[in-house]
C-alpha cells in the first residue's frame, strides 16, 4: 500500500501530500483497466489517458507496471514539453528505499546507458542535417519525375515498362525509408513539422496512413520481438517464430499451415498474388502489399471496378486513376494499354514488397523472439536486433536500417549519425557482456530462411512427438 508524507516548501507552507509506492504494488497495475507506470521515479496513473496517447494506447499500455523512463526518453524529442501532459496524471513516487529499476534490473547498466545517451546529446547526434534529408527527398522526387517523363514520351512498351519498374520500385522503397525518418521525429526539432512531412511522404508518395503506421511501429520499438506486444511477430496464421512458440503450438496440434515448410513459402509472402481486396491484413503483417491493401481501403470507392485494385500504384499513376479531379488532358496512356499498365503494377508490387520484407526482417527474425522477460531497455533491444555491415550501398539500400541496433536504442536520432554513436554502443555492450551482433548483408538474408527453417522443424517435432 502506498505511504504518505509531507514536504514543506520555501514559503513555509506545507506542500501537498506525496504518496510513496513499492514496486510490488506498482507491478499489480498492468491491466487493461488499470495502468500505472514509472518515469524517473515518479508514478503515473495513465489508465484513462492512454486512449488519448498520440502514439496509441497500446504502446503506453505495454509499459504498464514498469519503469518506462528509457522508453519515454526514446520516443519523445522534447520530454520537457510532454511533462505538462504527465503532471495531472502524477499520483506519487517510488518509496525512498525502492530501487529505480524494477524486477532486479542491473541499475549500473541502466545508468551507464543513460549516460551514453547524454553523451550523444552533447555530441549533437540528435541534430539532423537539413542537406542530407533535402537531397534524399530530392532524389526520390527526381525518380518520380523521370517516371512521368518516360510514360509521357515513350509510352508503355516493354523496354520502357521494365525501366519504369526499376525506377519506381527504387523510388517507392526509398520513400518508405524516408517516411520512417519523419515518423520517428528524427528530422525536425518540432514534432509538428515531422508529422506534416510524414503525412506527405507516406500519404502522397506511398499512399498509406500515418496514424496506422505510428500505432503499429511504435509498439514494435517499445517491445521488439515480444509476443502479444510486438505486432510484427504475431503471425500465427502464417509463421511460427523463435524457439518456444513452435514447440508450444506443436504440442497444441495447431496447424494453420505446414510450418515445417515456412522457410520455403516465405519467398511467396511478398507475391502480388496475395494482394486482393479480401486479404486480411492480420494474416500477413510483414508484407508490404497487405499493409497497402489495409491502408488503401478507403480509396477503393474511387476506382473503376473493371480494373484491378490500384491501391499500390506509384504516385503518377495514383493521381491519374484515383483522383477524379485530376486534369484529364494529362493522361497520355490509352485505354487499350491497361493490360500493360496492370503488368507494370504487378512488377512494382513484386519488387518493392520483396525489397521491403527482406530488409525489414533481416535484423529481427534471426534474433530472439519470445515472451516478455522485463529486461532493461539496452538488453531488450540488443536481444531482438542485429546490425548489417556498413557500406555506401548497404546504407542506401536499407535506408540505414543496417544500423538497426543504434536505431532501436535511439529511435529519434537522425540516421546519418548512427555510425558516430556505434562505437559508444559497442563499448558499453562489451563492458557488460551484452552481445553486439553484426553480419554481412548476404548472410543476414540467408539467416532469415535458416531461422524460419529451424522454427518449422521445432514445430513439426512437437506436433508429431509431443
C-alpha positions as CSV (number, residue, x, y, z in Angstrom):
1,X,0.0,0.0,0.0
2,X,1.2,3.5,-0.7
3,X,2.7,5.5,2.1
4,X,2.1,9.2,2.7
5,X,4.4,12.1,3.6
6,X,4.6,15.9,3.6
7,X,7.3,18.3,2.5
8,X,7.5,21.9,3.4
9,X,8.1,24.5,0.6
10,X,10.4,27.5,0.7
11,X,7.5,29.7,1.6
12,X,6.9,27.8,4.8
13,X,3.6,26.5,3.7
14,X,3.0,22.7,3.8
15,X,3.3,21.0,0.4
16,X,0.7,18.6,-0.9
17,X,1.0,15.1,0.5
18,X,3.2,12.8,-1.5
19,X,2.3,9.1,-1.7
20,X,5.1,6.6,-1.9
21,X,4.7,3.2,-3.6
22,X,6.7,0.0,-3.8
23,X,7.4,-1.9,-6.9
24,X,5.3,-4.8,-5.7
25,X,2.3,-2.6,-5.7
26,X,3.1,-0.8,-9.0
27,X,3.5,-4.1,-10.8
28,X,-0.1,-5.0,-10.0
29,X,-1.4,-2.1,-12.1
30,X,-0.7,-3.6,-15.5
31,X,-4.2,-4.4,-16.6
32,X,-6.3,-3.1,-19.4
33,X,-8.5,-1.2,-17.0
34,X,-5.7,-0.3,-14.5
35,X,-2.4,1.1,-15.8
36,X,0.4,2.7,-13.8
37,X,4.0,3.4,-15.0
38,X,7.1,5.0,-13.6
39,X,9.2,7.7,-15.2
40,X,12.3,9.0,-13.3
41,X,10.9,7.5,-10.0
42,X,7.6,9.3,-10.4
43,X,4.4,7.2,-10.5
44,X,1.7,8.0,-13.0
45,X,-1.8,6.6,-13.4
46,X,-2.4,6.5,-17.2
47,X,-5.5,4.4,-17.2
48,X,-7.9,7.0,-18.5
49,X,-5.4,9.0,-20.5
50,X,-4.0,6.0,-22.5
51,X,-6.7,6.2,-25.1
52,X,-5.7,9.8,-25.9
53,X,-2.0,9.0,-26.2
54,X,-0.7,10.3,-29.6
55,X,1.4,7.2,-30.1
56,X,-1.6,4.9,-29.5
57,X,-2.9,3.4,-26.3
58,X,-1.2,0.0,-26.8
59,X,2.4,1.3,-26.8
60,X,1.9,3.0,-23.5
61,X,0.0,0.0,-22.1
62,X,2.9,-2.3,-22.9
63,X,4.9,-0.4,-20.3
64,X,2.3,-0.6,-17.5
65,X,3.7,-1.7,-14.2
66,X,7.2,-1.0,-15.3
67,X,9.9,1.7,-15.2
68,X,9.2,3.4,-18.5
69,X,12.0,6.1,-18.2
70,X,14.1,4.9,-21.1
71,X,11.1,4.3,-23.4
72,X,9.8,7.7,-22.6
73,X,13.1,9.4,-23.5
74,X,13.5,7.3,-26.6
75,X,10.2,8.3,-28.2
76,X,9.9,12.0,-27.3
77,X,12.1,14.7,-28.8
78,X,11.0,17.2,-26.2
79,X,10.4,15.4,-22.9
80,X,10.0,18.7,-21.1
81,X,7.0,19.7,-23.2
82,X,5.4,16.3,-22.7
83,X,5.7,16.6,-18.9
84,X,2.7,19.0,-19.0
85,X,0.6,16.1,-20.1
86,X,2.0,13.9,-17.4
87,X,1.7,16.3,-14.5
88,X,-2.1,15.8,-14.0
89,X,-1.5,12.0,-14.0
90,X,1.1,12.0,-11.2
91,X,-0.1,10.0,-8.2
92,X,3.2,9.6,-6.2
93,X,6.8,8.5,-6.2
94,X,8.8,5.4,-5.6
95,X,9.4,4.8,-1.9
96,X,12.8,6.0,-0.8
97,X,14.0,2.5,-0.2
98,X,12.9,1.2,-3.6
99,X,15.5,0.9,-6.4
100,X,14.9,3.0,-9.5
101,X,14.7,-0.1,-11.7
102,X,12.1,-2.8,-11.4
103,X,12.5,-6.6,-11.3
104,X,16.1,-6.7,-10.3
105,X,17.5,-5.0,-13.4
106,X,21.1,-4.0,-13.4
107,X,20.9,-0.4,-12.2
108,X,24.5,0.4,-13.1
109,X,24.0,-0.8,-16.7
110,X,20.8,1.4,-16.9
111,X,22.7,4.4,-15.5
112,X,25.6,3.9,-17.9
113,X,23.2,3.7,-20.9
114,X,21.5,6.9,-19.8
115,X,25.0,8.5,-19.5
116,X,25.7,7.3,-23.1
117,X,22.5,8.9,-24.3
118,X,23.5,12.2,-22.6
119,X,26.9,12.0,-24.3
120,X,25.2,11.5,-27.6
121,X,23.1,14.6,-26.9
122,X,26.2,16.6,-26.0
123,X,27.8,15.5,-29.3
124,X,24.7,16.9,-31.1
125,X,24.0,13.4,-32.6
126,X,20.2,14.1,-32.3
127,X,20.5,17.1,-34.6
128,X,19.6,16.4,-38.2
129,X,21.4,17.6,-41.3
130,X,18.9,19.6,-43.5
131,X,21.2,19.0,-46.5
132,X,21.1,15.2,-46.1
133,X,17.3,15.0,-46.0
134,X,16.8,17.6,-48.7
135,X,19.0,15.6,-51.1
136,X,17.3,12.4,-50.0
137,X,13.8,13.7,-50.7
138,X,15.1,15.3,-53.9
139,X,16.4,12.1,-55.3
140,X,13.0,10.4,-54.7
141,X,11.1,13.2,-56.4
142,X,13.6,13.1,-59.3
143,X,12.9,9.4,-59.8
144,X,9.1,10.1,-59.8
145,X,9.6,12.9,-62.4
146,X,11.7,10.7,-64.5
147,X,8.9,8.1,-64.5
148,X,6.4,10.8,-65.6
149,X,8.6,11.8,-68.5
150,X,9.2,8.2,-69.6
151,X,5.4,7.5,-69.6
152,X,4.8,10.7,-71.5
153,X,7.4,10.3,-74.2
154,X,8.0,6.6,-74.5
155,X,4.6,5.1,-73.6
156,X,4.3,1.6,-72.2
157,X,6.4,-0.5,-74.5
158,X,8.2,-3.5,-72.9
159,X,11.6,-1.8,-72.6
160,X,10.2,1.4,-71.0
161,X,8.0,-0.7,-68.8
162,X,11.0,-2.6,-67.4
163,X,12.9,0.6,-66.8
164,X,9.8,2.1,-65.2
165,X,9.5,-0.9,-62.9
166,X,13.1,-0.5,-61.7
167,X,12.9,3.3,-61.3
168,X,9.6,3.3,-59.5
169,X,10.5,0.4,-57.3
170,X,13.6,2.3,-56.2
171,X,11.6,5.5,-55.7
172,X,8.9,3.8,-53.6
173,X,11.4,1.8,-51.5
174,X,13.4,5.0,-50.7
175,X,10.2,6.9,-49.9
176,X,9.4,4.1,-47.5
177,X,12.7,4.7,-45.6
178,X,12.2,8.5,-45.7
179,X,8.7,8.3,-44.2
180,X,10.3,6.1,-41.5
181,X,12.6,9.0,-40.6
182,X,9.7,11.5,-40.3
183,X,7.6,9.0,-38.4
184,X,10.3,8.7,-35.8
185,X,10.6,12.6,-35.4
186,X,14.2,12.4,-36.4
187,X,14.4,15.2,-39.0
188,X,13.0,18.4,-37.4
189,X,13.2,19.8,-33.9
190,X,9.5,20.3,-33.8
191,X,7.2,17.3,-33.7
192,X,4.6,19.1,-35.8
193,X,6.9,19.5,-38.8
194,X,7.9,15.9,-38.6
195,X,4.2,14.9,-38.5
196,X,3.4,17.1,-41.5
197,X,6.2,15.7,-43.7
198,X,5.4,12.2,-42.5
199,X,1.8,12.5,-43.7
200,X,3.1,13.9,-47.0
201,X,5.6,11.2,-47.7
202,X,3.6,8.2,-46.5
203,X,0.3,9.6,-47.7
204,X,1.2,11.2,-51.1
205,X,4.3,9.3,-52.1
206,X,3.4,6.0,-50.6
207,X,-0.4,6.2,-50.1
208,X,-0.6,4.8,-46.6
209,X,-1.9,6.0,-43.2
210,X,0.5,7.8,-40.9
211,X,-1.6,7.1,-37.8
212,X,-1.8,3.4,-38.7
213,X,1.9,3.2,-39.2
214,X,2.7,5.0,-35.9
215,X,0.4,2.8,-33.8
216,X,1.9,-0.4,-35.1
217,X,5.5,0.6,-35.5
218,X,5.9,2.2,-32.0
219,X,4.7,-1.0,-30.4
220,X,7.4,-2.8,-32.3
221,X,10.1,-0.4,-31.0
222,X,8.8,-0.5,-27.4
223,X,8.8,-4.3,-27.2
224,X,10.6,-5.8,-30.1
225,X,10.2,-9.5,-30.8
226,X,7.9,-9.9,-27.7
227,X,4.8,-12.0,-28.4
228,X,1.5,-10.2,-27.7
229,X,3.2,-6.8,-27.6
230,X,5.1,-6.6,-30.9
231,X,2.6,-6.8,-33.8
232,X,5.4,-7.7,-36.2
233,X,5.8,-11.2,-34.6
234,X,2.1,-12.0,-34.1
235,X,1.8,-14.1,-37.2
236,X,0.5,-17.5,-36.1
237,X,-1.7,-18.0,-39.1
238,X,1.3,-18.0,-41.4
239,X,4.5,-18.4,-39.4
240,X,5.8,-19.8,-36.1
241,X,8.8,-17.9,-34.8
242,X,11.6,-18.3,-32.3
243,X,12.3,-21.4,-30.3
244,X,9.4,-21.5,-27.7
245,X,6.4,-20.7,-29.8
246,X,6.8,-23.6,-32.3
247,X,7.0,-26.1,-29.5
248,X,4.1,-24.6,-27.7
249,X,1.8,-24.7,-30.8
250,X,3.1,-28.0,-31.9
251,X,2.1,-29.5,-28.6
252,X,-1.4,-27.9,-29.0
253,X,-1.6,-29.6,-32.5
254,X,-2.2,-26.2,-34.2
255,X,-1.6,-26.3,-37.9
256,X,-2.9,-23.4,-39.9
257,X,-0.2,-24.0,-42.5
258,X,2.6,-26.6,-42.8
259,X,5.0,-24.6,-40.8
260,X,7.9,-27.1,-41.5
261,X,7.8,-25.6,-45.0
262,X,7.6,-21.9,-43.9
263,X,11.1,-21.2,-45.0
264,X,10.0,-22.1,-48.5
265,X,6.7,-20.3,-48.7
266,X,8.4,-17.2,-47.1
267,X,9.5,-16.4,-50.6
268,X,5.8,-16.2,-51.7
269,X,4.6,-14.0,-48.9
270,X,5.6,-10.9,-50.8
271,X,4.0,-12.0,-54.1
272,X,1.3,-9.9,-55.7
273,X,-0.9,-13.0,-55.7
274,X,-1.6,-12.1,-52.0
275,X,-2.8,-8.7,-52.9
276,X,-6.6,-8.9,-53.1
277,X,-9.5,-7.0,-51.5
278,X,-10.1,-10.0,-49.3
279,X,-6.5,-10.4,-48.0
280,X,-6.8,-10.0,-44.2
281,X,-4.0,-7.7,-43.0
282,X,-3.7,-9.7,-39.8
283,X,-2.6,-12.8,-41.7
284,X,0.3,-11.1,-43.5
285,X,1.5,-8.3,-41.3
286,X,5.0,-8.4,-42.7
287,X,4.1,-8.0,-46.4
288,X,4.2,-4.5,-47.9
289,X,1.3,-5.5,-50.1
290,X,-1.0,-6.4,-47.3
291,X,-0.1,-3.2,-45.4
292,X,-1.0,-1.2,-48.5
293,X,-4.3,-3.1,-49.0
294,X,-5.2,-2.4,-45.4
295,X,-4.3,1.3,-45.6
296,X,-5.8,2.0,-49.0
297,X,-9.2,0.6,-48.4
298,X,-11.0,4.0,-48.4
299,X,-9.6,4.8,-51.8
300,X,-11.2,1.8,-53.5
301,X,-14.5,3.6,-53.9
302,X,-12.9,5.9,-56.4
303,X,-11.7,3.1,-58.6
304,X,-13.1,1.8,-61.8
305,X,-14.4,-1.7,-60.8
306,X,-13.5,-3.1,-64.2
307,X,-9.8,-2.6,-63.3
308,X,-7.6,-4.4,-60.9
309,X,-7.1,-2.6,-57.5
310,X,-4.9,0.4,-57.9
311,X,-4.0,0.7,-54.2
312,X,-0.3,0.5,-54.5
313,X,0.3,2.4,-57.8
314,X,3.2,4.8,-58.0
315,X,2.2,8.4,-57.4
316,X,1.8,9.5,-61.0
317,X,-0.5,6.6,-61.7
318,X,-2.4,7.1,-58.5
319,X,-3.2,10.6,-59.4
320,X,-4.5,9.5,-62.8
321,X,-6.6,6.6,-61.7
322,X,-7.8,7.5,-58.2
323,X,-8.3,11.3,-58.2
324,X,-11.5,12.3,-60.1
325,X,-10.4,15.9,-60.2
326,X,-7.1,15.4,-61.8
327,X,-6.9,17.1,-65.3
328,X,-7.7,14.5,-67.8
329,X,-5.7,16.2,-70.6
330,X,-2.5,14.9,-68.8
331,X,-3.5,11.3,-69.4
332,X,-1.3,10.0,-72.2
333,X,-1.9,6.4,-71.5
334,X,-4.6,4.9,-73.8
335,X,-7.4,2.7,-72.6
336,X,-6.2,-0.2,-74.6
337,X,-2.9,-0.2,-72.8
338,X,-4.5,-1.1,-69.4
339,X,-3.1,-4.6,-69.7
340,X,0.4,-3.3,-69.9
341,X,-0.3,-0.9,-67.0
342,X,-1.6,-3.8,-64.9
343,X,1.6,-5.8,-65.7
344,X,3.7,-2.9,-64.6
345,X,1.8,-2.7,-61.4
346,X,2.4,-6.3,-60.7
347,X,6.1,-5.8,-61.3
348,X,6.2,-2.9,-58.9
349,X,4.3,-4.8,-56.3
350,X,6.6,-7.8,-56.6
351,X,9.9,-5.9,-56.5
352,X,9.0,-3.3,-53.8
353,X,7.4,-5.8,-51.5
354,X,10.4,-8.1,-51.6
355,X,12.7,-5.2,-51.0
356,X,10.7,-4.1,-48.0
357,X,10.2,-7.6,-46.5
358,X,13.8,-8.8,-46.7
359,X,15.3,-5.6,-45.4
360,X,12.9,-5.2,-42.5
361,X,13.1,-8.8,-41.4
362,X,16.9,-9.4,-41.7
363,X,17.5,-7.6,-38.3
364,X,14.8,-9.3,-36.3
365,X,13.6,-12.8,-37.4
366,X,17.0,-14.4,-36.8
367,X,17.2,-12.9,-33.3
368,X,15.5,-13.9,-30.0
369,X,11.7,-14.0,-30.3
370,X,9.9,-14.9,-27.0
371,X,7.5,-13.8,-24.3
372,X,8.1,-10.7,-22.1
373,X,11.2,-11.0,-19.9
374,X,11.1,-7.5,-18.5
375,X,14.7,-6.6,-19.4
376,X,16.2,-3.2,-19.3
377,X,16.0,-1.0,-22.4
378,X,19.5,-1.8,-23.7
379,X,19.3,-5.5,-23.1
380,X,15.8,-5.9,-24.6
381,X,16.7,-4.1,-27.8
382,X,20.0,-5.9,-28.2
383,X,18.4,-9.3,-27.8
384,X,15.9,-8.5,-30.6
385,X,18.1,-6.7,-33.1
386,X,21.4,-7.1,-35.1
387,X,23.3,-4.9,-37.5
388,X,24.5,-5.3,-41.1
389,X,27.9,-4.3,-42.1
390,X,28.3,-0.7,-43.2
391,X,28.9,0.4,-46.8
392,X,27.6,3.1,-49.0
393,X,25.3,0.6,-50.8
394,X,24.1,-1.0,-47.6
395,X,23.3,2.4,-46.1
396,X,21.3,3.4,-49.1
397,X,19.7,0.1,-49.9
398,X,18.4,-0.4,-46.3
399,X,17.7,3.3,-45.5
400,X,20.4,2.9,-42.8
401,X,18.4,0.1,-41.2
402,X,21.7,-1.8,-41.3
403,X,22.3,0.2,-38.1
404,X,19.3,-1.4,-36.5
405,X,20.8,-1.6,-33.1
406,X,21.5,2.1,-32.9
407,X,18.1,2.9,-34.4
408,X,16.3,0.9,-31.8
409,X,18.3,2.3,-28.9
410,X,17.8,5.9,-30.2
411,X,14.7,6.0,-32.5
412,X,14.7,9.8,-32.8
413,X,18.4,10.0,-33.8
414,X,18.9,11.1,-37.4
415,X,20.1,8.1,-39.3
416,X,23.2,9.8,-40.7
417,X,24.6,9.9,-37.2
418,X,24.2,6.2,-36.4
419,X,27.8,5.5,-37.3
420,X,29.1,8.1,-34.9
421,X,27.3,6.6,-31.8
422,X,28.0,3.0,-32.8
423,X,31.5,2.8,-31.1
424,X,30.0,4.1,-27.9
425,X,27.3,1.4,-28.0
426,X,29.7,-1.4,-28.8
427,X,31.9,-0.3,-25.9
428,X,29.0,-0.3,-23.4
429,X,27.9,-3.7,-24.6
430,X,31.4,-5.1,-24.2
431,X,31.6,-3.7,-20.7
432,X,28.5,-5.7,-19.6
433,X,28.9,-8.7,-21.8
434,X,25.9,-7.9,-23.9
435,X,26.1,-9.4,-27.4
436,X,26.5,-6.9,-30.3
437,X,25.8,-8.9,-33.5
438,X,26.8,-7.6,-36.9
439,X,26.9,-9.6,-40.2
440,X,27.2,-9.2,-43.9
441,X,24.1,-8.3,-45.9
442,X,24.0,-11.7,-47.8
443,X,24.3,-13.7,-44.5
444,X,21.5,-11.6,-43.0
445,X,19.2,-12.7,-45.8
446,X,20.3,-16.3,-45.5
447,X,19.7,-16.2,-41.7
448,X,16.1,-15.3,-42.2
449,X,15.5,-18.5,-44.1
450,X,17.6,-20.5,-41.7
451,X,15.7,-19.2,-38.7
452,X,12.3,-20.0,-40.2
453,X,13.5,-23.5,-41.1
454,X,14.7,-24.1,-37.6
455,X,11.4,-22.9,-36.1
456,X,9.5,-25.0,-38.5
457,X,11.4,-28.1,-37.6
458,X,10.8,-27.5,-33.9
459,X,7.1,-27.2,-34.6
460,X,7.0,-30.4,-36.6
461,X,8.8,-32.4,-33.9
462,X,6.5,-31.1,-31.2
463,X,3.4,-31.7,-33.5
464,X,4.3,-35.3,-34.2
465,X,6.0,-36.5,-31.0
466,X,4.9,-34.4,-28.0
